[in-house]
Amino acid sequence: MPEQFMSAKQTAEYLNMSLARVYREAPRLGLSAYKFGSGRNAKLQFKVSEVQAWVKQQKMPAR
């Protein structure tokens, strides 16, 4: 089964972040972007499974 990707915009919506923040902070947060295409037509996308795994890592411990 092929890996599923979401656009940077979809990732921003999923994470409730601005698109600019996703572009700026994804590498620092540990989210790997994948570049499809070249030049002005290049699009950054993120693996759905990796974004979901990152979200699970952000879970706060119960008190």
Secondary structure by P-SEA (a helix, b strand, c coil): ccbbbbcaaaaaaaacccaaaaacccccccbbbbbccccccbbbbbcaaaaaaaaaaaccccc
